[in-house]
Amino acid sequence: MAAITMGIVDVRQPLADHEGRPHRLDQGLQSGVWRHDLMQEVAPDLPVVPGPLSEYRQQASFDWKQLRIALEDPEILRIKMNLWRKLEADPVFAHPRVTPPMEEQKKRVAVQLRRFLELNIIPQEVHNYSYKDKTKFMMAINAATSSWNKNLSVKFGLGVSLFTNALLSLGTERHLPFYDAVWDNRFLFALGMTEVGHGSNTKQVRTTATYDPPTQSFIIHTPDFEAAKCWAGNLGKTCTHIMLFAQLITADDTCHGLHAFLVPIRDPETLSPYPGIRVGDIGEKIGLNGIDNGFAMFDNYRIPRENLLNRTGDVTAEGEYESCFQNPEQILGAALENLLAGRVAISQESTHDLCTAVTISVRYAAVRKQGGPRNAKEELSILEYPLHQWRLFPYVAAACVFKVFIGDFTDQYLDLVEQSYKGAEMKDLTSVAAEVHAMVSATKPLITWTCASALQESREACGGHGYLKASQLGIMRADHDATVTYEGDNNVLLQQTSNWIVRNWPHAIQGNTSAILDASPFGTLHCLINAEEKLKEEFTGTTVDDVLNPHFVKSSYEWLVCWLTQSLDNQLQKLKSSGLDRFTARAQVHAFYAKPLALAYGENSALSYFWEKLKTPELPCEIRSILERLYVLYGLWGIQRNLALFYKGGFASGSKMADLIQEACQAVCGTLKPEIVAVIDAIAHPDSVVKSILGRSDGKIYDHLYDAYMSQQGNTGRPTWWHEVSAKTQSKL
């Protein structure tokens, strides 16, 4: 590929100074205030429409635009905002008012993908960026596309961006023509790991690729239906190739484990399947029906030897297997990117969905009036009710915490992979890899489950109107549901996290601080330092102020992680002493020990990253104040859900802690009530992205409801089938 000049001019369209150099937003910071023209690019002014939404906005003590900049990298915001403007301006990406038939949905998304690539949304120069800059750019595009149309983002992610990333990390120079063909819109890929009978346990995948020296080809074979590849996006109707994961077997009948192969599926010009492959669509799903998820079975199907992705291992023309790794840094880069990048991207997308869910439900709650004191002149907005605040505000806090957490962690993660690809010497390489894997394995379940819960609560909080398709909440709920099981089932992933934490517990009980520091370069296990002293702590608070502060949240979570780790370790030792093997013992403790530990660790990590943001010196005091209240609310919400564990572990006794936590939760929600609409404005996407008649920024929900009612074709006319159900005149004869 030819060298291309660096710069993201085509997509980011940065403002330039008088010498033509692009501005960064931080260059527009003057005396602590962002320049208006630069701020307007990532935080356009909202419509000023008299009504409840405007009244709440006027109550805020801070500038929502300043909060937006504090919560997310301005350069990432620029990429997203520019993409949304491009999609909004192109009729190909318009959202249909009525759900099309399933086949039409697949067609629409396939056509949109072709147009997406034609628009040069990913300009050529991006491919020459550093690994970190390129991947951040692609992740931003992916997250923004997901918010616009999750079907399109999945099709693009699987068939283009995720595939090309995997190709570069698992393949070598001989595979670059495939890379070019995908970006030129000539090939479309599917990723084939999951089989009918095996998902999470990838080691037991049964599709085989047996090398045949005389023909210098691999013979791909599916032994039975349980080994059929399934659920692969794009495989059902449209992909031309699949990146197939199969057991590599050499001519001497030696199995060398799972490897990736580039397997042609269909003729790119006709989309007709090649002989030797039985391939098709798996049928209608709960959601995401614009994606043609498919199955494939191979009957001794041959592919060239060169189609083996050979960065991790290769087979010579004569049939000898060779390992290709030269140093551990390269191994780390391949492993981290391919195992974890998809889960990081899902966490980013789910944070977007969480922001949209609370945008809809909070804006609706500000406008919707229901009930009030007797003889009151008008009804109250449902946002005024403490119960409604408790239902929604913690999810708003979670959205803000997750935006900071996943953004900053992604930066660290990509730095790590980039260093490994450059062959940089990295201290405690194994420890770094283990911690990143543990973090991602907790982060993806935490964020996707929180988002799923927020979508359901938001749907209910919008009452009957929330059940309309035009509210967008039902569509989001169905489409988001897939995230909790793909790219690793959440419950299975949490085992990886808890195993890593408990493995480091001996360092904590021995007081070996240096060992914990070495094991946790990212700092997520620092809560185990001085564990024995922390476990002796007991709750002594007497007033609500004793719990309504960041110190209480921090110390409580540190105690909780320590106690859950100790409990898990004790239970494992007990079961092993009784004669159970390691596998069975871990299975026994997962539900009530390992899973709560992994989730508490994930929440504590998210809070820790958010707290670091709070300590940023440049933050205006009013922004720091609102962030601190959001930190406390998210923390208290988690502590309240885990109250039983605090009592079980002896941290609390009597009713005092429970009573004060409840009082503090209601109090912090009360202080956030005048701020919450402005917080939503800071995390909300443009109306064209939110796509909800209940969550638009002008607050005119009843006008939009009227338009939705009246725009339905034939909704006020007599049904065409009236004669089949109308009363029949009885003959008197």
N, C-alpha and C positions, 0 to 999 in steps of 0.2 A: 504493500500500500504506500502511496506517495506521501511524502511529508507535507503537512499542512500547518499554516501559521496558527498559533494558539489564540484563543479569545472567543468569548461567547457573545459575539455581537448580534448574530441573527436571532437568538432566542431571548437572551436577557435584555437586549436593547438598552444598555446602560447609557445614562446621560454623560455627555463628554464636556470637558473643560475647553477653554479657548484654544488649547493646543491639540485637541482631539483625543486626549487621554480619558478613558472611562472613569467616572466617579465611583467610589464605594460609598455606601450610606454613611459610614463613620466619618467620611471627609465632610459631611454636611452637618456635623455636630458643632454648634456654636453656642458657647456658654451654657452647655447642658441641654440645649434645645435643638431638635432636628430641624434642618432647613425645610420649609414648607413644600418646595417642589419635589424633593427627594422623598419626604414622608408621604406625599400624595400618591406616589407611584405604588407603594405597597399597602397604603391604608387610605384609600379614596374616601372623601367625605360621604357621610350617610345622608339620606333624604331627610329634610326637616319637615315633618308632617305633624300638626297638632294632634295630640292624643296621649293615651297612657304611656306608650313607649317613649315618646319625647319627654314626658314628665319624669319618668324614672331616670332617663339619661341626664337630665338637669340636676339630679340629686347626687351624682357621683362626685367624689372628692379628687379624682385624678383624670388625666387625659387618656382615653382608651387607646389612642395611637401610640403613646409612649409605652403602654403595657404590651401592645402587639410586638413592638421592637424588642422589648425585654424578654419575651417568651420564645422568640424564634429568630434565627439568623436572617438578617435583612436580605442577604444575597439569595438565600433559598426562597424567601417570600417573593422576590423579584421573578425568579424562574416560574414559580407557580402562577402568579398573577398574569404574567405574559402568556402562559399556556392557556389559561382560562379565557383570556381575551380572544385568542386565536380560535378556540373551539366554539365560543359563543358567536363569532362572526361567520362561521361556516355552516350552511344549512345541513350538510351531511351529518353533523353531530347533534342536530336538534333532538329534543326528547319527545317521544310520541305521547300523545294524550291518553291513548287507549293501548293496553298491552297487546302487541301483535301476536299472531300464532307463533308457536315455537320455531318452526322452520324460518319464518320471516325474521324472528329475533336473531337467529344465527347468521342469516344473510346480511342484516343491517350491520352487525358487529364486524363481520368479515370485510364488508365494503368500507366501514369506518377505519379499520386497521390499514387498509390500502391507502386511504386518503391521509391518514395520520403520518404514514411514512413519506408520502408525496409532499407534505407541507414543510419538510425539512425541519421539523421540530427538534430533531437531534442532528445538528449540523455536523459536517465532516470533521471540523476541527476538534470536536469533543473527543474523538477517538485518539487524539494525540495528547490529551491531558495526562497528568499524573494519575495513578490508580485512584488515589483518594478523591481528587477533584472530579474525575470522570464518574466515579461511582456515586458521589454525593449528588451530582447533576442528574444522573439516571434515577436515583432514588426519589429525588424531588419531582421529576417528571412522572414517575410511577405513582407516587402518592397523590399528586394533583389529578392525574388521569383517573385514578380510582374514585376520587370524590365526584368527578364528572360522570363517569360511567364505569362501574366496577367490572362489567363484562369486558369492556375494551381494555382496561388495564391488565386484566388477567390474560387476555389473548395476546396482548403485546408483551407482557412480562414473560409468559411461558415460551412464546414462539420466537421472540426476538431478543429482549434484553437479558433475561435469565439464561437463555441458551448461549448467547454470545459470550457472556461472562464465564459460564462453565466451559465453553470451548477454549477460551484463552487460558484458563487455569489448568485444564485437563489435557488439552491437545498441544500440538507443536506446529511448526511452520507448514507442514504438509496439509494442515486442516484450514489454513487461512482462506482458501477459495470458498469454503462454506460460510465463513464469517462475512465475506464480501457479498455472497449471494443472498444472505438473509437481509442485510441492510439495503441491498438493491431491490428488495421485494420480489426476488425470484424463487426463494425457498421460504417455507414456513415450518417451524419445528414443533414437536411435542417432546415432553420429557417423560420417559417411561421407566419408572421405578416400581410403583405399586402393582401388585398382582391381586387377582381375585382372592387368593388364600393368604396373602402376606402383605402387610403394610409397614407397621413400625419396625418389625423384626427383619430388617433388610438383609441380614446375613443369610436368611433362609429363602431368599428369592430363588426361584427354580428354573427360570428361563436360561438356556445354555447357549454358549457360543464356542463351538468346537473347531479348532484350527485344522485345516486339511492341507498339508504341505504340497501335494502334487498340483493342486489348483491355486495355491497361495490365497485361500479364501477362508473366511469363518462361516460355519454353518449354524445359523440361528434356528433354534427349535423350542417349541412349547410342548412339554410332555403331556399335559392334560389341561382341562378348562381351569382348574384352580391355579394354574401357572400363567393363565392369560393376563397380559398387561391390561389394566383397566383404570378408569378415571383420568386418564391422561388428557388434559385440555388440548384442543385442536386436532386430536387424533380421530375423532368421530367422522369428520367430513372434509376438513380443509388442509391438514398438514401434508407436506410433501416428504418430510423426513421425521424420524424420531431419534432422540438421543436415548438409546436403549441401555439399561443396566442389566447385565447378564453375567453368569458364572463363566469365566474364561477357562476352557479346557484345552490342553495341548494334546498332540497326537499320542503321547504316551499315557493318556487318560488321567493326567494330573490336573486337579482343579486349583487354579490360582486365585480364586475369590472373585468378588464383584468388580467388573470393569465397565467402562462406558464405550458404546459403539455408535457410529453414525449409520443409520439404517434407512435406505430409501423406502418410502411407503407408497407414494402415488406419482404418476407422471405429472410434472409441474404444469404442463400445457393442457392436460385434459382432466386432471385430478382423479383419474381412474387408478384403482389399486393394482399393484404388480402381482403377477401370478406367485403363488406360494404364501400369500398373506390373506388371512380372513380378518377383515377390519370393519368396524361399524360404530354407530353412536349408541351410548348406553341408555338413552331415553330421557324423558322429562324429569327434572329435579325440583327440589323445593324452591330454588332460586338460581340465579346466574344461568338462565336458559339461553342466553346469547352465546355461551361457550359450548362447543361441540365436544363434550367429554366422550372419550371412546374406549373401545377394547381392541386388542389385536392378538391373533394367534399365528405363529410361524411354523410352517411345515418344511423343515430342512431348507430354509431360505438362505441363499449364499450372498455374502457381501465381500468386497476386496479386503485383503489384509490391512491395507492402509487406513481403513475406516475405524480401526481401533484407536481410541484417544490414548496416546502412548506416553503422556508425560509421567505417569506413575509406574508404568510397566509396558514392555513391548514384546512382540514375538518376531523372531527373525524369519526370513524366508524359509529356512530349513525347519522351523518349528521350535526353536529354543526360546524359552521365556527369559527376559532380562529385566532387572529392576533399573529404573532410570533416575532415581533420586541421588543427588550429590551431597546435599547438606540438609540438616534439620530445619533451617529457616525456610527453604523451599517447600518442604513437607507441610510446615505450618501454614504457609500461604494458601496452598491448595485445599487443605482441610478446613481452615477457618472460612474461606470464602464460600466453598460449595456446601458446607453443612449449615452455616449460620446466616449468610447474607439474606436468604429468603425469609428467615424468621424475623430478622431486623426490619426488612421491608414490610412485612405483615404488621408488625408493631406500629410502624409509622402510619400505615393505611388505617389501622384500627383507631389510632389516636385522632386522625381526621374524622372518622365516622363518629367517634365520641363527641368531638366538637360540634358536629352537625346535629346530633341528637339533642344535645342540651340547648343549642341555638334555637331549634324549633320549639322545644317545650318551655323554655324560659320566656322567650318572646311571646308565645301564646299566653302564658300565665300572667304576663304583665298587662295584656290587653283584655283577656277574658274576665268579665265581672260576674260574681255569683254570691248572693247573700250579703249579709251585713247586720249591724245592730238594728234593733227596732227603731223606727222613726228616722233612720238615716236618710239623707237626701238622695244618695245613690248607692248602688251595690259596691262591694269591695272587689278589687282585682284579686284573683285567687293567689297571686304572688304574696299577698299580705298574710296569708294563713301560715302559721308556723309549721303545720304538718306538710304543706306543699313545699315550703322551704327545705325541710328535712328530706323530702323525697328527691329534690333536684339539686340543691346546692352542693352536696358532697360530690356529685358527678361533675359539676363545673370545676370544683377544686381538683378532682382527679384529672380532668382534661388539661388543666394548666400544669400540674405536676408532671404528667406524662410528656407534654410537649417539650419541656425543658430536659427531662430525663433522657428521652429517646434521642433528642437532638445532640446532646452532649456526649452520650454514650456512643452514638454512631460515629462521631468525630474520633473518639479514642479507638474504637474498633477498626476504623479504616486506616488510621495512623499505623496501627499494629500490623495489619496485613500489608500495607505499602512497605514498611520497613523489612518485613520478611521477604517480600519479592525482590527487594534490592540486595538481599543477602547481608543485611546489617547484623552485627553481633548484638544479640539481645540477652540480657541477663535473665536467668530463670525462665527460659523459654517454655518449659513444660508447665510451670506455674501460671504463666500468662495465658496460655492456651486453655488450661483447665478452668481458670476463673471466667474467661470470656464465654466459654461453653456453658458454664453454670448460670451466668447472668442471662444469657439469651434464652436458656431453657426455663428460666423463671419469668422473664419479661414477657415473652409471647403469651403464655397462659394468663398472666396477671392482666395485661392490657386487653386481650381479646375477650376474656370473661367479663371484665368491667364494662367494656363497650356493649356486649350482648345484654347485660343487665340494665345498662342505661337506656338502650333502645326500647326494651320492654317497659321500663318505668316511664319513659317519655311518652310512649304510645298511650299508656293508661292515664298519664297526667293531662293529656290533651282530650280526654273523654271520647265521646262518639266521633267528633271531628278527626281525631287521630287515627280512626279506623279507615278513613277515606284513603284511597290510593294517592290522591293529590297531596296528602299530608307528608308523604315520602317515607314515613317511619316504618310502615309495613314492608315496603320494598327493601329498605335498608336492613331491616331485621332478618329477612329471608336471605338476602345476599351475604350479609356478614356472617351468618351461621356457619358457613363453610370454614371460616378461619380457625375455629376451635379444634378442627381435626386434620386439616391439611398442613403440609410442611411439619408434621409431627403432632400427634395427638397430645393435647394439653396435659392430661393426666400422666401420660408416659414421660413427657419432657420433664415434669417436676421431679421424677425419680432421679434424673441426672443431677439436678441441683442438690437435692437432699443428700445424695451419695457423696458429693464433693464436700459439702459442709461438714458432715459427720466424720469424714475422713480426716479433717483438720482439728476435730475436737480434742484429741490428746494434747496438742500444743497448748490449747487454752487451759486445760485443767492442770497442766504442768507449769503454767505461768511462763511459757516460752514465747515471749512477745516477738522476738526476732524471727522465729519460725513462722508465726502468723503473718508478719509483714512480708516475708519472702513468699509465702503461699498466696498472698492476696495483693499483687502489685496495684490493682485498681482500687483497693481500700474497702471492698465490700464486706470483708470479714473482720475489719477493725473493731466491730461491735463485740467480738469474742475476747478482746484483750481485757485482762482483769476480770475474767468471767466469774471466778469464785466470789469476788467481792460484789459484783453486780447481783449475783443470785441471792445474796444475803439481804438485799434491799427490800423494804416493805413500804407500802403506801402510808404516808402520814399526813396527807393533805386534810385541811379542815374547811377551806373556802373554795369557791369556784375559781378564784384567781390562781390557786395552786395547780389547777389542771389546764387552765386556759392560757398556756404559754408554750413556746417551742421547746424549752428545756424539759418539760414534763413529757412531751411527745417523744423527744429523742431518747431520754432515759428509759421510758416505758418500752419502746420498741427494742432497745438493746437488751433489756431484761428478757423480753419475750423471745427473741432469737436465741439467746443463751439457754433459757429454760427448755425451749423446744428441742434444741440440739442435744442437751443433756438427757432429756426424756427419750429421744429417739435412740441415742447411744445405749442408754440403760436397757431399753426394751430389746434392742438387737443382741446385746450381750446375754440377756436372760434367755432369749429364744435359742441362741447358739449353744448355750450351756445345757439346754434341754435336749440337744441332739439334732436340732434342725440345721439343714444345710444353708449356705449363704443366700441362695436364690429364694428358698421358701421363707426364710426369716424376713427378707426384705419385702416380700409380697405381703406378709402378715402385718407389717407396720405401716404400710403405705397410706391407708385411709386416714388414720387418726394421729399419726406421728409425722411421717415424711411429707405428706402433702401440705399440712398446715405450716410446717417449718419452711418449705420452699416458698410458699406464698408470703409468709411474714418476712422472709429474707428479701424477696422481690420488692415488697412495699417499703421496707427499710432502705433499700438501695435507691429507690425512686425518691424518697424523702431526702436522702443524703445529697443526691445530685441537685435537688431543688434548693436545699439549704445553701449549697455552695453558690448558686445563682443569687440568693438573697444577700450574700456577703460581697457582691460586686460593688466596688467603691463608687462607680459612676452612676449607680441607680438613683434617680430622684427619690426623695424621702417618701413622697406619697405613693410611689410605685412599690417601694420596699414595704410600706405599711400594708398595702393590699396583698402583696405576695406572702407576707407573714401570716395574715389571717387565712389565706388559702392553704398554706402549709399546716397550720393548726387544725383547720377543719378536716383536711384529708387524714391527718394523723389521728385525730379523735374519732373519726368515723371508723377507722381500722381498729382502734383500741376498743371501741364500743362493740364491734362485731366479735371481738375476741375476749370479751369480759370473762367468760367462763374459764378460760385458760389462766387468766390472772388470779382468779380465786382458787382454781385447782392447784396452781403452783405456789400458793401461799404469799403472793405479792400483795394481795388484798384480803381483808376479812370484814365481815359485817356489811352494811349497805352503803357506807359512806362513799367509797370510790364510785360505785355504780350511780348513786344519786348525783354526785358532782359532775360525772361525765355527761349525764343526760342534761343537766342544767347548763354545762359549758357548750354542748353541741347546739342547744337552742339559742344560747346567747351569741355565739359566733355567727350563726345563721342570721340573727337579728341585725348584727352590725354589718353584714354583707348585703342585706336587702336593698339599701339605697345604691349599692355599688354593682349589683349583679348584672344589670342590663349592660352597663359599660364593660364589664368583664367579658360578657358574651360578645359584644361588638369587637373586642380585641381578638377573640379566637374564631369568630365567624368567618366563613367563606362568603364570596359574593352570592347574591340571590340566585343567579343563574346556576350556581353550583349546588346550593342548598336545595333548590327545586321544590320547595314546600309552600303551599298557600298559607300555612300557619306560621311560618318562620321568616317571612320577608322583613327586610330592614325598615320598611315604611310603617309597619304595624297595622296596616289596613286589612285585617284578616277577614272581615265580613264582606268587604268589597271583592276580595279574591275568592271567597266562598261563593258569592253570587255569580261571578264569572265562571267558576268551575261548574256550578249547577247548570247554568244556561248555555254552556258551550258544548254540552253532550249532544251529539247528533241524534235527533228523534226522541229526545227525552220528554218532550211535552206533547207528543203526538200519540195517536192510537197505535198499539202494537200491530205488526203485520199478521200476527197469529191470533187476533182478537176473536175470530169466528170459531176457534177451537175451544175457547173457554167461556164465551158469553152465554147468557141465559137463552134458551131456545123457546120460541113461542109454541105453546102446546095447541095442537089441533082440537077443536071441540067435537069432531066427529068420532 
